[in-house]
Amino acid sequence: QLQLVESGGGLVQPGGSLRLSCTASGFTLDYYAIGWFRQAPGKEREGVSCMSSGGGRIGYADSVKGRFIISRDNAKNTVYLQMNSLKPEDTAVYYCAAEPDTVQAMCRLRAADFGSWGQGTQVTVSS
């Protein structure tokens, strides 16, 4: 059974950092594009970052560019989202998502393009 599990969320002060992890089970992430999304209360889910299966294509939402870094460790079947210089407006539930990417070219920030999702992890940025 294909499963994604996020971890690493929590409460952090403005300006702080967190690293989110997303570990896959039941399948190998090597051949999947990855997306990180977030959803704040009362708002639509928005794309934060994406990476193609080969890692050659990476994308970020303008709101996080220069502060967040996406990476993957295929040996650990895990993807990461390093979040630096966090702001209160980054507060949301963060989700990872995966979609088969056999051509190593998929990097999209649209939720509808991803078929497998984790359960989410809460990130709260507050003093």
KAVENTA-V576813 format. One record per backbone hydrogen bond with DSSP energy under -0.5 kcal/mol. NH is the residue of the N-H (numbers start at 1). CO is the residue of the C=O. If there is no record, write none. Layout:
[[NH | CO] [NH | CO]]
//
This chain:
[[3 | 25] [5 | 23] [7 | 21] [10 | 122] [12 | 124] [15 | 86] [16 | 13] [18 | 83] [20 | 18] [20 | 81] [21 | 7] [22 | 79] [23 | 5] [24 | 77] [25 | 3] [29 | 27] [31 | 28] [32 | 29] [33 | 99] [34 | 51] [35 | 97] [36 | 49] [37 | 95] [38 | 46] [39 | 93] [43 | 40] [46 | 38] [47 | 109] [48 | 36] [49 | 36] [50 | 59] [51 | 34] [52 | 57] [55 | 52] [59 | 50] [61 | 48] [64 | 61] [65 | 61] [67 | 64] [68 | 64] [69 | 82] [71 | 80] [73 | 78] [76 | 73] [77 | 73] [77 | 74] [78 | 73] [79 | 22] [80 | 71] [81 | 20] [82 | 69] [83 | 18] [83 | 81] [84 | 67] [84 | 82] [85 | 15] [86 | 16] [90 | 87] [91 | 88] [92 | 123] [93 | 39] [94 | 92] [94 | 121] [95 | 37] [97 | 35] [98 | 116] [99 | 33] [101 | 31] [104 | 101] [107 | 105] [111 | 109] [113 | 110] [114 | 111] [115 | 98] [116 | 98] [118 | 96] [119 | 4] [121 | 94] [123 | 92] [124 | 10] [126 | 12] [126 | 124]]
//
